[in-house]
Amino acid sequence: MSRWRLALLLAAGAAYAGLSHWMMLFHAAAPWAVVVLLGPLWLTGLALAGSRFGAAGLVIAGIVGVALFALVLNGDAGDPNRLYVLQHVGINALLCGWFGASLRGNGLSLIGQFAERVHAISPEMRAYTRNVTIVWTLYFALLVMVSIVVYLTLPFAAWSLLANVLSPISVVALFVGEYLLRYRLHPEFERTRMIDAVRAFYGAPVDRPARR
């Protein structure tokens, strides 16, 4: 992933966030808007089902997604706002489970697995990446709870702002903040580029720095 592709990905994400907020405020019940807004949940389900259960999982997730979209287009899916909340809560709950599950036992945490794609992991880095994984797990759990509370207690416009604008900003802020704080806390760690961390997350090849 080049810097230009990363910049394009961030720009596309920002545009989608703004578009989602606009659609939820002004076209929440339109069938086409519901399909567009629920697309990420379906794609996430496809990816998880495929990685966990292979082709059979992909087929089942595909059928479920098509059935859900058919209900939406026929107006039989109920209040679309609840579907949007379900998507936000569901995706963050899945991420919380994904990060948290890697903390069981003495295996390498999820952040440690990402870091291992970039450079060798020392015992100190193993402990640090485990702590960072805990932070991300707690972040996603907190976001799930805040999403539900805001939806139940505040106008839907406030929830949409949280889900579509504040949530992505907080993810980027946590990612960048951890990167900047890492070398203040542990100056002995081998330095890596932020783009390599993004590549590691997406499973793209990472150019390891030459060792002297």
Secondary structure, DSSP 8 states (H G I E B T S, - for coil): --HHHHHHHHHHHHHHHHHHHHHHHH-TT-HHHHHHHHHHHHHHHHHHHHHHHHHHHHHHHHHHHHHHHHHHHTT-S--HHHHHHHHHHHHHHHHHHHHHHTTSTTS--HHHHHHHTTS---HHHHHHHHHHHHHHHHHHHHHHHHHHHHHHHS-HHHHHHIIIIIHHHHHHHHHHHHHHHHHHH-TTS----HHHHHHHHHT---------
